[in-house]
Amino acid sequence: MSDHYAVILLACALVVLTGILCAAAAGYLARRDHATYPAALTRAAMAFAATLTLATAVLTALTSLLRH
């Protein structure tokens, strides 16, 4: 495996880990706000999806800027 693919794999793992941490925080804060478990799980899922979407958008923008 080349270094390029290793860096891409590491970046993907970091983005997924960040998404999981954001989802856990959103679910915890929703429960602290007295939301039901399904509502807290929904908020956590939306936070996870938003994190991955934002990371994908930033990655796409950086790729298009750096490509000559």
Secondary structure as UniProt FT lines:
FT   HELIX           3..32
FT   TURN            33..34
FT   HELIX           37..66
//
